Amino acid sequence: MMRFTGLAFVVLVGGLAGSVARAEQSLQDLLAIQLRAQGYACDKPLKAERNDKLSKPDNEAWTLTCSNATYRVSRVPDLAAKVEEIKPESQEKK
């Protein structure tokens, strides 16, 4: 009986950790889908980070890093996202 309880615990904890990873991956994918729908190129979403300084109630700000570009995305419910491409520092100085 003790083995079964230990196995159930491992399955439960492993399942929770997997669902957190899937939720994070889903956020990247959802932001990328929204950008593509608005005409921006995001070949492969790599990471999404919430920008707490720019976020406000009902207006979340995210930095989405794709394989081909990085974007600052502001999302307001029921509206199109405000998208700004972030240029690499080496290109900004030219």
JONORVEN-V600296 format. One record per helix or strand. SS is the DSSP state (H for helix, E for strand). FROM is the first residue (numbers start at 1). TO is the last residue. Records with the same first field share a line. If there is no record, write none. Layout:
SS = FROM-TO  FROM-TO
//
This chain:
H = 2-37  89-92
E = 45-50  56-56  59-66  70-75  82-86
//
